[in-house]
Amino acid sequence: MMKILFLQPPLGAWAMWGTHRAINIGHAQLAGYLRAHNPGIQMEALDCRALGLNDAQMLERVGEIKPDIVYVGDILHTTGGLAVVFIYNEAARKVKERFPRVHTIVGGIFYASATEFTMQENPKIDFCISGECEETLSDIVKALSSSKPDFSLVKGAAWRQNGKIILNAYRPLIKDLDSLPMPAYDLFPMDKYVGHTYWKNYSETWNSRGCPAACTFCYEWGQYDPRGNQDLKNYRFRSAAKVVEEMEILYNQYGTRVIVMMDDCYNVSRKRMEETIELCLKKNVQMKWMPLGRAPYFIRDIDLFKDLKKTGCFMCLVGLEVADDEELKKIKKGITVEQVKETVAKLREAGIATVLTWMIGFEDDNEEIIKSRFAAIDEIDPDIIALQFLTPIPGSPIWDDVTARGLLKMEDLNKKIKQWDFHQPIMPTKYLSTPALADLASWAFREFFSKPGRIQRAMHNKKYDPLVSVCVRDFMENANNYEKETHGTKSYVGKE
């Protein structure tokens, strides 16, 4: 009987997120799928981040568990960008060197779009999954369980045959996300997870795949096999009934009290938003929750905000990235600055706080443009800003552009992947060096949180949930650490 271990190696989180230990939702979903489709498979999960284990302790525990297969990777990298890929690769290498008989498998974001590259650069990895992982991992496990395995039949898998890397045929997307089983939360130390230092009993969920916008820079391009061409634009989502069922399971069975729905566009469908609100209120769901969404859909649903607040929604993340409508068109964001401004204002009226994402480091960025961008964001006046540097992701249009023009090479990524955490600038603009970009990011972060009126509102707004004030507090407390991170003097992803 085969045993698979879902391994989350020791790693930290972005500096501004403070102590942030979330479940590896990719592992939980895959474990749920194997439980349903691979009868007899034994499964364990080892979350070294949650348990506070170092590399030596990790290997000791792997030896005690005695797995036949070790899987690493995640469906998203919300707290470390591509820097976690280095950590995952190293974990696979260390496991394989210590336990040569173990089959090492990687999958998820980055691996899905850089499959052959991963196999070439990491000889200790036995299999890499291209595209979505559930069906491919299940088929790999079935093949490994066979007396005469034929890996050539496993769509979406890269593997080794007599030292040669074989990339199998493209695997189509999973069409019906409601057909996927619930994540296997019982395998994970759910009581150990915390968000933003102060959000106890915390978890993250993933309820949709793809995005109707497909911005040119988006890290989600890294979740898909490039042979699928426009797979990212194939937006699929779980029904509101499944989403609310999962919320109830987390709350009632695992004591979870706060969740963030990490899919980028929970609010694409008004019907699903209406059904989510209706079911939460009907079932009296007590969970505090935060979705990510797009401004045009928020504007469409302003009339739902009052009831949205009643469901326990306390904060929403809204993407802006740049602060000029022409710039927004260039990156194919599909929104306007005015839509974001109205979204933030109307959510605040309803007692729902906002996090606004924005970016610097585009090719034409200079100090004047970046400070003008900040001024526009300052005027929009969200409660929290999340600033990241442009980081081209393999598979994305921006990656294709900069590599075609020789501004970046795949070899650059391999050499410097520890720096590709989205919080360090990895390439200069036409006018600014990477240290200058880091200086501007630190300035913007401090400038935003230096406004007494803004802090007073976020910390003491009676309409806001207390979870908002402690999150703002966490961001402010980590300003110095954020500055170290952006300048590359300390990594908080590699170690908490």
VENFEN-V624765 format. One line per field, one symbol per residue. ss: DSSP state (H for helix, E for strand, L for the rest). phi: phi as a letter, one per 20 degrees, with the letter a starting at -180 (. if undefined). burial: # if it has 16 or more other ideal C-beta (glycine too) atoms within 10 Angstrom, else .. A space follows every 10 residues. Layout:
ss=???
phi=???
burial=???
//
This chain:
ss=LLEEEEEELL LLLLHHHLLL ELLLHHHHHH HHHHHHHLLL LEEEEEEHHH HLLLHHHHHH HHHHHLLLEE EELLLLLLLL LLHHHHHHHH HHHHHHHHLL LLEEEELLLL LLLLHHHHHH HLLLLLEEEL LLLHHHHHHH HHHHHLLLLL HHHLLLEEEE ELLEEEELLL LLLLLLHHHL LLLLHHHLLH HHLEELLLEE LEEEELLEEL LLLLLLLLHH HHHLLHHHLL HHHLLEELLH HHHHHHHHHH HHHHLLLEEE ELLLLLLLLH HHHHHHHHHH HHLLLLLEEE EEELHHHHHH LHHHHHHHHH LLEEEEEEEE ELLLHHHHHH LLLLLLHHHH HHHHHHHHHL LLEEEEEEEE LLLLLLHHHH HHHHHHHHHH LLLEEEEEEL LLLLLLHHHH HHHHLLLLLH HHHHHHHHHL LLLLLLLLLL LLLHHHHHHH HHHHHHHHLL LHHHHHHHHH LLLLLHHHHH HHHHHHHLHH HHHHHHLLLL LLLLLL
phi=.fcddeddff bdbggfemec cdffffffff ffffgedcgn feccccdfff emeefffgff ffffflfecc dcpbfbcfca lefffgffff ffffffffcg ffedccaofm gfdcffggff ecfeeecced nfegfffgff ffffeefcfc ffeefnddbd clneeddfff dfffedffff ffgeffedff feebdlmdee ldbcccdbcn bfelgfegff gfecfgfemd ggfefcbffg ffffgfgfff feecmfcccd eeffcfefef gffffffgff ffelfefebc edbdggfffg dgfefffgff fofdbcecec mccbffffff elfmccffff gfgfffffge ndfcddebcc ofgefcffff fffffffgff mfebdcdceg cgdgoegffg ffffemfbcg fffffcffee emdcfdbfef ccffffffff ffgfffffee egfffgffec fffefgffff ffgffffdgf ffffffemeb deffbf
burial=.#.####### ########.# ########## #####.##.. ########## ..#....##. ##....#### ########## ########## ##.###..#. .######### #####.###. .#..###### ########## ####...... #..######. ....#.##.# #.##..#..# .####.##.# ..#######. ########## #.######## ######.#.. ##.##.#### .###.###.# #..#.##### #########. .##.###.## ....#.#### #########. #..##.###. ########## ###...##.. #.#####.## ####.###.# ########## ##..#...## ..##.###.# ########## #########. .##....#.. .###.##### #########. .#.#.##### ##.##..##. ...##.###. ...##.###. ######.##. ########.. ####..
//
